[in-house]
Amino acid sequence: MLCSIPQGSTLGPLLFLLYINDLPNCSEKLCFKIFADDTNVFASARDLKSLERLMNSELAKIKKWCDINKLSINMAKTNFMIIKSARKRDMEISLNISNSDGSSHVLERKQCIKYLGVMIDESLTWKHHIAFVCSRISRNIGIMSKLRYYLSIQQLKQIYYNLIYPYISYSILAWGGVYNTHIKKIQVKQNHTVRLIFFARTFGRETESAKPLLNLLDLLTFIVWKY
């Protein structure tokens, strides 16, 4: 072929995956997770200094592979996060990627990173992801509060599964085991949703219980209620 593949073509993604398929072979000490053009690298060590030395040496290998294959690393989107216990003493480490002209780019350390739609924080508390889910649910609750005047209960239930349930269920096996104090925030949003569907009172002392309303719609809850 004498020209490149146009963006948006059917063949383009397949050829790109074939092109970067041997990227993990450039390092035996790192674990690569590749999804389309989004590449994440994982490494572990007993202490931060050992981790710093390991990553700097292995990042040089990745940069060399990219240079040989005429691929550039998007430095603006390249950063790192250290996953550790919140009780562990923290310390600063420096990770950098050296260029062929002698310059180097120091990677920015993040406290929270969005990975395939999930907000992962360095202590795996999942606070950021739950806040993200609650914000998306709140936005869609506003949509349902307007549609409830024009649609039936069954139609609103279907909209619930289209607008709210996907945010609740996505990757729940990873973050769903957090403390009930965090999960309760999502349960409150779910309760508010079903009250809107049935035009029940949503605030004040006379707020109606969401438990029977959830049962009427046959919806699973986050927190197991005791009868």
C-alpha positions in Angstrom: 0.0 0.0 0.0 1.2 3.5 -0.9 -1.1 5.4 1.5 -2.3 5.1 5.1 -5.7 3.8 6.4 -8.3 6.6 6.7 -9.6 7.3 10.2 -12.9 5.7 11.0 -12.4 2.7 8.7 -13.3 -0.9 9.6 -9.8 -2.1 8.8 -7.9 0.6 10.8 -8.5 -0.7 14.4 -7.4 -4.3 13.4 -4.2 -3.1 11.7 -3.4 -0.9 14.7 -3.8 -3.8 17.1 -1.6 -6.0 14.9 0.9 -3.2 14.8 1.2 -2.9 18.6 0.7 -6.5 19.4 4.3 -7.2 20.4 4.6 -4.1 22.7 4.5 -6.3 25.9 7.5 -8.2 24.6 9.7 -5.2 25.2 9.7 -5.8 29.0 9.6 -9.0 31.0 9.1 -7.2 34.4 6.0 -5.2 33.6 2.4 -6.2 33.1 0.7 -4.6 30.1 -3.0 -4.1 29.8 -3.9 -2.9 26.3 -7.4 -1.7 25.2 -7.4 -0.2 21.7 -4.9 2.7 21.8 -5.1 2.9 25.6 -2.1 1.1 27.2 -1.6 0.7 31.0 1.5 -0.7 32.6 1.6 -2.3 36.0 4.6 -3.1 38.3 5.1 -4.0 41.9 8.0 -3.9 44.4 8.6 -4.2 48.1 9.5 -0.5 48.5 9.1 2.7 46.6 12.8 3.2 45.9 13.0 -0.3 44.2 9.8 0.5 42.3 11.3 3.8 41.1 14.4 2.2 39.8 12.4 -0.6 38.1 10.0 1.7 36.4 12.6 4.2 35.1 14.6 1.4 33.5 11.6 -0.3 32.0 10.1 2.9 30.7 13.3 3.4 28.8 12.7 0.1 27.0 9.1 1.1 26.2 10.3 4.4 24.8 12.9 2.6 22.7 10.2 0.3 21.3 8.1 3.3 20.4 11.0 5.0 18.6 11.8 1.9 16.6 8.2 1.5 15.6 7.7 5.2 14.9 5.1 5.7 17.5 5.0 8.7 19.9 3.9 8.7 23.5 1.3 11.3 24.4 3.1 12.8 27.3 0.1 15.0 28.3 -1.9 11.8 29.0 0.9 9.8 30.5 1.0 9.7 34.3 1.4 7.3 37.2 -0.3 6.3 40.4 1.0 4.3 43.4 -1.5 1.9 44.9 -0.8 1.3 48.5 -2.4 1.1 51.9 -3.5 4.4 53.4 -1.5 3.5 56.5 1.8 3.2 54.6 4.2 6.1 54.9 4.3 8.0 51.6 7.4 9.4 49.9 8.1 11.2 46.6 9.4 9.3 43.7 10.4 10.6 40.2 9.5 8.7 37.0 10.7 10.2 33.7 10.8 9.3 30.0 14.0 10.3 28.2 13.8 11.5 24.6 16.4 10.9 21.8 17.5 14.5 21.9 18.6 14.2 25.5 15.6 15.9 27.1 13.3 14.1 29.5 9.7 14.3 30.5 8.8 13.9 34.2 5.6 12.0 34.7 2.9 13.5 36.9 1.7 11.6 39.9 -2.1 11.2 40.2 -4.1 10.5 43.3 -7.0 9.1 41.2 -7.0 7.8 37.6 -9.9 6.9 35.3 -9.4 3.5 33.9 -11.9 2.2 31.4 -14.7 4.2 33.0 -13.8 3.4 36.6 -12.3 6.0 38.9 -9.4 4.2 40.8 -7.8 6.0 43.8 -4.4 5.1 45.2 -5.9 3.5 48.4 -8.7 1.7 46.6 -11.4 3.3 48.7 -13.5 3.9 45.6 -14.7 7.3 47.0 -14.1 9.0 43.7 -15.9 6.4 41.7 -19.0 6.5 43.9 -19.0 10.3 43.7 -18.8 9.9 39.9 -21.7 7.4 39.8 -23.8 9.6 42.1 -23.2 12.7 39.9 -24.3 10.8 36.8 -27.4 9.3 38.5 -28.4 12.8 39.8 -28.3 14.2 36.3 -30.5 11.4 34.9 -32.9 11.6 37.9 -33.6 15.1 36.7 -34.6 13.7 33.3 -36.9 11.1 34.8 -38.5 13.7 37.0 -39.8 15.5 33.9 -40.7 12.4 31.9 -42.8 10.8 34.7 -45.7 13.2 33.8 -45.9 11.7 30.3 -45.0 8.0 30.6 -46.3 4.9 32.3 -44.6 3.2 35.2 -43.4 0.4 33.0 -41.9 2.9 30.6 -40.2 4.7 33.4 -38.8 1.4 34.6 -37.3 0.8 31.2 -35.8 4.3 31.3 -34.3 3.5 34.7 -32.6 0.5 33.2 -31.3 2.7 30.3 -30.2 5.8 32.2 -29.4 4.8 35.8 -28.8 1.0 36.1 -25.8 0.9 33.7 -23.8 3.3 36.0 -24.7 1.2 39.1 -23.9 -2.1 37.6 -20.7 -1.3 35.6 -17.7 -3.0 37.1 -19.6 -3.5 40.4 -17.6 -6.6 41.1 -14.5 -4.4 41.5 -15.9 -1.6 43.7 -19.2 -3.0 45.1 -17.6 -4.4 48.2 -16.8 -1.1 49.9 -18.2 0.0 53.2 -22.0 0.5 53.5 -21.3 4.2 54.4 -20.2 4.7 50.8 -22.7 2.4 49.2 -25.5 4.1 51.1 -25.0 7.2 48.9 -26.0 5.3 45.8 -28.9 3.6 47.7 -30.2 7.0 48.5 -30.2 8.0 44.8 -32.0 4.8 43.9 -34.6 5.3 46.6 -35.2 8.9 45.3 -35.7 7.5 41.8 -38.4 5.1 42.7 -40.2 7.7 44.8 -40.3 9.9 41.7 -41.7 7.2 39.6 -44.6 6.6 42.0 -45.0 10.3 42.8 -44.2 9.6 46.4 -43.1 12.2 48.9 -39.3 12.5 48.6 -38.4 14.7 51.6 -39.6 15.7 55.0 -41.0 13.7 57.9 -43.7 12.1 55.8 -41.2 10.7 53.3 -42.5 7.4 52.1 -40.4 4.2 52.4 -38.8 3.2 49.2 -38.7 -0.5 50.2 -42.2 -1.4 49.0 -41.8 0.7 45.8 -38.6 -1.1 44.9 -40.4 -4.4 45.4 -43.3 -3.3 43.1 -40.7 -2.6 40.4 -38.8 -5.8 41.2 -35.5 -3.9 41.5 -32.4 -5.1 43.2 -31.0 -2.9 46.0 -27.5 -2.2 47.1 -28.0 -2.6 50.8 -29.7 -5.8 52.1 -32.6 -4.6 54.2 -33.7 -6.5 57.2 -37.4 -7.3 57.4 
